Amino acid sequence: MKNVNTEFNPDYDQLHPGVFLEEFLGAQGIKKTDFARRCGRPTKTISEIISGISAITPETALQFERVLGAGSASAKMWLRLQQNWQLQTVRQKDRAANAEVSAWVKNFPTNDMKRLGFITSEPGSETWVNYFLRYFQVSSIRAWEEFWDHRLNLARFKQQRPDTTHRYAVAAWLNQAERQALAVDAESYNETLFRSALAEIRKMTRQSWEDVGERLVELCRLCGVALVFLPYLKNTGLRGAAFWATKDKAVIALSDYGKSEERVWFAFFHEAAHILFHSKKAMFVDLERVGSQEKEIEQEANEYAANFLIPKNEVKRLINTLGPKANPSLIKQEASRLEISPGLLVERLKHEYRYGRSAYKNLRRELVFPNCDPFE
């Protein structure tokens, strides 16, 4: 074994110290097996250090110093190499994590969420990522992806145009809906009471939303259904949603998409159908564009809402009575007889028989939802 006359002082922090050990032994003509015996270590251990599998411990560094010489390959040098490499590795992981975090936060429509009152203007002393993790009540970005992938079946969004249906925006809207629903002190769900309430609510469509909104919420609450209203969030295509917060508490969330009372009334009865007839385990999201996976269930909900509001036989009779271009005053008379909103009658006739919308615009009412409570 040769004596070392020059100090070995590598300046490479990005490589494992085993690389330098192999270089040092090679330069000095020292075999790994001989070096291992001198250190009192198995050859396998030295090979694992060289390959980067094992770290150089203080005990190992001291053995290296005794065998290779304190002047040129001191224990401090080997520990510094190990520490530098570990620090560099952590920094690389941290940079990768920061890049991932930055990209994840940018997925959310933060400005729109602020404007609509979903969140406050600034997260305070927190970073935005921690703020959003608390908002969604998840521990990490990975947990968020796994939770919402399961909840929304995110594969469905592959069928949507990304500029009109954005899964992160949809998750933000639904999360806000759930937060508000959990604050509603609803009774245990009672299907019989809910069906009875729906009959009363149908007649309430003739009044303005401003006049009946509180009564509507109360009727639903007494049946075990938490009803919440949220402003439309851009790039969601969301008209509403239905799901179960607990086994005894159903949730109907409505968006003011389209700013039309008639559309929101229809969405309400559409979501009611999901509560009445479909699985408690699923989250039903009423999107502007429906994927093939949801067509059958969504069609069932549409048919229930349409026929509950205006039975199909009545629609056919009205077409024969009113003709393709009914006078608005006649629409009002028939709507009064059916105890339904004139605007809803127009929407039904327009949908099934292509009635024009412009001629009946005065029969439709614009909708404005109350502001929601922001997340703090």
C-alpha positions in Angstrom: 0.0 0.0 0.0 1.5 3.3 -1.1 1.9 6.3 1.2 -0.1 9.3 0.2 1.9 12.5 -0.2 -0.7 14.8 -1.6 -3.9 15.9 0.1 -7.1 14.5 -1.4 -9.5 17.4 -1.4 -12.3 16.8 -4.0 -14.7 19.7 -4.7 -17.7 17.9 -5.9 -20.8 18.2 -3.7 -23.3 16.7 -6.1 -21.9 13.1 -6.1 -21.9 10.5 -3.4 -18.6 10.3 -1.5 -18.3 6.6 -2.6 -17.4 8.0 -6.1 -14.4 9.8 -4.5 -13.5 6.7 -2.5 -13.3 4.6 -5.6 -11.3 7.3 -7.3 -8.9 7.6 -4.4 -8.4 3.8 -4.1 -7.8 3.6 -7.9 -5.3 6.4 -7.9 -3.3 4.7 -5.1 -3.6 1.2 -6.5 -5.5 -0.1 -3.5 -7.8 -3.1 -4.0 -11.2 -3.0 -2.4 -10.7 -6.3 -0.7 -7.4 -5.2 0.8 -8.9 -1.9 1.9 -11.9 -3.6 3.5 -9.6 -6.0 5.5 -7.6 -3.0 6.8 -10.8 -1.2 7.8 -12.1 -4.3 9.5 -15.2 -4.2 7.3 -16.7 -6.7 4.9 -15.9 -6.1 1.2 -19.7 -5.9 0.6 -19.9 -2.8 2.9 -17.1 -1.0 1.1 -18.8 -1.9 -2.3 -22.1 -0.5 -1.0 -20.4 2.8 0.1 -18.8 3.1 -3.3 -22.1 2.4 -5.2 -23.9 5.0 -3.0 -26.1 2.5 -1.3 -24.6 3.0 2.2 -23.6 6.3 3.8 -20.3 7.0 5.5 -20.9 7.2 9.3 -18.6 8.9 11.8 -17.2 5.5 12.8 -16.5 4.6 9.2 -14.9 8.0 8.5 -12.5 7.5 11.5 -11.6 4.0 10.1 -10.9 5.6 6.7 -8.7 8.2 8.3 -6.6 5.6 10.1 -6.1 3.5 7.0 -5.6 6.3 4.4 -3.9 8.9 6.6 -5.2 11.9 8.5 -3.4 14.5 6.4 -4.9 13.6 3.1 -8.1 11.8 3.8 -9.2 12.8 7.3 -12.4 11.7 8.9 -13.7 15.3 8.7 -13.2 15.3 5.0 -15.2 12.1 4.5 -18.0 13.3 6.7 -18.0 16.7 4.9 -18.4 14.9 1.6 -21.2 12.8 3.0 -23.0 15.8 4.5 -22.6 17.9 1.4 -24.0 15.2 -0.8 -27.0 14.6 1.6 -27.6 18.4 1.7 -27.5 18.6 -2.1 -29.9 15.7 -2.4 -32.3 17.3 0.0 -32.1 20.6 -1.9 -32.8 18.9 -5.2 -35.9 17.2 -3.7 -37.0 20.5 -2.2 -36.6 22.3 -5.6 -38.7 19.6 -7.2 -41.3 19.7 -4.5 -41.5 23.6 -4.8 -41.9 23.3 -8.5 -44.7 20.8 -8.0 -46.3 23.0 -5.3 -46.1 26.1 -7.5 -47.7 24.2 -10.5 -50.4 22.7 -8.3 -51.5 26.1 -6.8 -51.7 27.6 -10.3 -54.3 25.0 -11.2 -56.9 26.8 -9.1 -58.8 29.9 -10.3 -57.6 31.9 -7.2 -58.7 35.3 -8.5 -62.2 34.1 -9.3 -62.5 32.3 -6.0 -61.5 35.6 -4.2 -64.0 37.6 -6.3 -66.9 35.2 -5.6 -66.1 35.1 -1.9 -65.0 31.5 -1.7 -61.7 32.5 -0.1 -60.2 35.6 1.5 -58.0 37.9 -0.5 -54.7 36.7 1.1 -53.7 33.6 3.0 -52.1 35.6 5.8 -48.9 34.2 7.1 -49.4 30.9 5.3 -48.2 29.9 1.9 -50.9 29.5 -0.7 -50.3 25.7 -0.8 -50.9 25.4 3.0 -53.9 27.6 2.7 -55.4 25.4 -0.1 -54.6 22.2 1.8 -56.5 23.5 4.8 -59.3 24.7 2.6 -59.7 21.3 1.1 -58.9 19.6 4.4 -56.2 17.3 3.0 -52.7 16.7 4.3 -50.8 16.9 1.0 -51.0 17.4 -2.7 -50.9 13.7 -3.3 -53.8 13.3 -0.8 -55.8 15.9 -2.7 -55.3 14.2 -6.0 -56.3 10.8 -4.6 -59.3 12.1 -2.7 -60.8 14.1 -5.6 -59.9 11.5 -8.1 -62.0 9.1 -6.1 -64.8 11.6 -5.4 -65.2 13.0 -8.9 -64.1 10.1 -11.0 -61.8 12.5 -12.8 -61.6 10.3 -15.9 -65.0 11.9 -16.8 -63.3 15.2 -17.4 -61.2 13.8 -20.2 -64.5 14.0 -22.2 -64.8 17.7 -21.5 -63.1 20.7 -23.2 -60.5 22.0 -20.7 -61.5 25.6 -21.4 -65.1 25.0 -20.4 -64.8 22.3 -17.7 -61.7 22.5 -15.4 -61.5 19.8 -12.7 -59.7 21.9 -10.2 -62.4 24.6 -10.5 -65.1 22.0 -10.2 -63.4 20.7 -7.0 -63.2 24.2 -5.6 -66.9 24.8 -6.2 -68.0 21.5 -4.7 -65.7 22.0 -1.7 -67.2 25.4 -1.0 -70.7 23.8 -1.3 -69.8 21.1 1.2 -68.4 23.6 3.7 -71.6 25.6 3.6 -73.8 22.4 3.7 -72.1 21.1 6.8 -73.0 24.4 8.6 -76.7 23.7 7.9 -78.4 22.1 11.0 -80.6 19.8 9.1 -83.0 17.1 10.5 -82.4 13.5 9.7 -83.4 12.7 6.1 -87.0 11.7 5.6 -88.0 10.7 2.1 -91.8 11.0 2.8 -91.4 14.5 4.0 -89.1 15.4 1.2 -91.6 14.2 -1.5 -94.3 16.2 0.2 -92.1 19.3 0.4 -91.3 19.0 -3.3 -95.0 19.3 -4.2 -95.2 22.6 -2.1 -91.9 23.8 -3.6 -93.3 23.3 -7.1 -96.0 25.9 -6.5 -93.3 28.3 -5.1 -91.8 28.6 -8.6 -94.4 31.2 -9.4 -92.9 33.6 -6.9 -89.5 35.3 -7.2 -86.5 33.6 -5.7 -85.9 36.6 -3.4 -89.4 36.0 -1.8 -89.2 32.2 -1.4 -85.5 31.5 -1.0 -85.5 31.3 2.9 -88.7 29.3 2.9 -87.2 26.9 0.4 -84.1 26.4 2.5 -86.2 25.8 5.6 -88.4 23.2 3.9 -85.4 21.3 2.7 -83.7 21.5 6.1 -86.7 20.0 7.9 -86.6 17.0 5.4 -82.9 16.4 6.0 -81.6 18.1 2.9 -79.1 20.9 3.2 -79.7 23.4 0.3 -76.9 25.8 -0.6 -76.5 28.4 -3.3 -73.2 29.3 -4.9 -72.3 31.7 -7.6 -71.1 30.1 -10.9 -67.4 29.6 -11.1 -65.9 30.1 -14.5 -64.7 27.0 -16.4 -66.8 24.5 -14.5 -70.0 24.3 -16.6 -71.7 23.5 -13.3 -75.4 24.0 -12.8 -75.6 22.1 -9.5 -74.7 19.0 -7.6 -76.2 16.4 -5.2 -74.5 14.2 -2.7 -74.7 13.0 0.9 -72.7 14.8 3.6 -73.6 12.0 6.1 -75.8 9.0 5.9 -78.7 11.2 7.3 -77.9 14.4 5.5 -78.4 15.0 1.8 -77.0 18.1 0.0 -78.3 20.0 -3.0 -76.0 22.7 -4.3 -77.2 25.1 -6.9 -75.2 27.4 -9.2 -76.6 30.6 -10.7 -75.3 29.5 -14.1 -77.2 31.4 -16.7 -78.6 33.9 -14.2 -82.1 32.5 -14.8 -84.6 31.5 -12.1 -86.1 29.0 -14.4 -82.8 27.2 -15.0 -82.1 27.1 -11.3 -85.6 25.7 -10.5 -85.1 23.0 -13.0 -81.6 22.2 -11.6 -83.2 22.0 -8.1 -85.7 19.3 -9.1 -83.0 17.6 -11.2 -80.8 17.3 -8.1 -83.8 16.2 -6.0 -84.1 13.2 -8.3 -80.6 12.2 -7.5 -81.4 12.3 -3.8 -84.6 10.3 -4.3 -83.5 7.6 -6.7 -79.7 7.3 -6.9 -76.8 6.0 -4.8 -75.9 7.7 -1.6 -72.2 6.8 -2.3 -72.0 8.9 -5.5 -71.5 12.6 -6.0 -73.7 13.8 -8.9 -72.3 16.8 -10.7 -74.7 18.5 -13.2 -72.3 19.7 -15.9 -73.2 21.6 -19.0 -71.8 18.8 -21.1 -72.4 15.2 -19.8 -70.0 12.4 -20.5 -71.1 9.0 -21.8 -70.7 7.5 -18.3 -73.4 9.7 -16.8 -75.9 10.0 -19.7 -78.4 7.4 -18.4 -78.5 8.7 -14.8 -78.6 12.3 -15.8 -81.4 11.6 -18.3 -83.4 10.0 -15.6 -83.0 13.1 -13.4 -83.9 15.4 -16.3 -87.0 13.4 -17.1 -88.1 13.4 -13.4 -87.6 17.2 -13.1 -89.4 17.9 -16.4 -92.4 15.7 -15.7 -92.7 16.6 -12.1 -92.9 20.3 -13.0 -95.1 19.9 -16.1 -96.4 16.4 -16.9 -95.7 15.3 -20.5 -99.4 14.9 -21.3 -100.0 18.5 -20.4 -97.2 19.7 -22.7 -98.8 17.8 -25.6 -102.2 19.3 -24.8 -100.7 22.8 -24.7 -99.0 22.4 -28.0 -102.3 21.5 -29.6 -104.1 24.3 -27.7 -101.6 27.1 -28.0 -99.9 26.3 -31.3 -96.2 26.9 -32.2 -96.3 30.6 -31.4 -98.5 31.1 -28.3 -99.4 34.6 -27.1 -97.5 35.4 -23.8 -100.8 36.2 -22.1 -102.0 32.7 -22.9 -98.8 31.2 -21.5 -99.4 33.0 -18.3 -103.0 31.7 -18.1 -101.9 28.1 -18.6 -99.0 28.5 -16.2 -101.5 29.8 -13.6 -103.8 26.8 -14.2 -100.8 24.4 -13.8 -99.6 26.4 -10.7 -96.2 26.7 -12.3 -93.9 29.6 -13.3 -94.6 31.0 -16.8 -90.9 31.0 -17.4 -90.7 27.3 -16.6 -93.5 26.5 -19.0 -91.8 28.4 -21.7 -88.5 26.6 -21.0 -90.3 23.2 -21.3 -92.1 24.2 -24.5 -88.9 25.6 -25.9 -86.9 22.4 -25.1 -89.4 19.9 -26.5 -91.0 21.9 -29.3 -88.5 24.5 -30.1 -90.4 27.5 -29.0 -88.4 30.7 -29.6 -87.0 32.4 -26.5 -86.9 36.0 -27.5 -90.7 36.3 -27.8 -91.1 35.3 -24.1 -88.1 36.9 -22.5 -90.4 39.1 -20.3 -91.8 35.9 -18.7 -88.4 34.8 -17.5 -86.8 36.2 -14.3 -83.1 37.0 -13.7 -81.6 35.4 -10.6 -79.1 36.8 -8.1 -77.7 34.6 -5.4 -76.6 35.8 -1.9 -72.9 36.0 -1.2 -71.3 33.0 0.4 -69.1 33.0 3.5 -65.4 33.0 2.6 -62.9 30.5 4.0 -60.6 32.0 6.6 
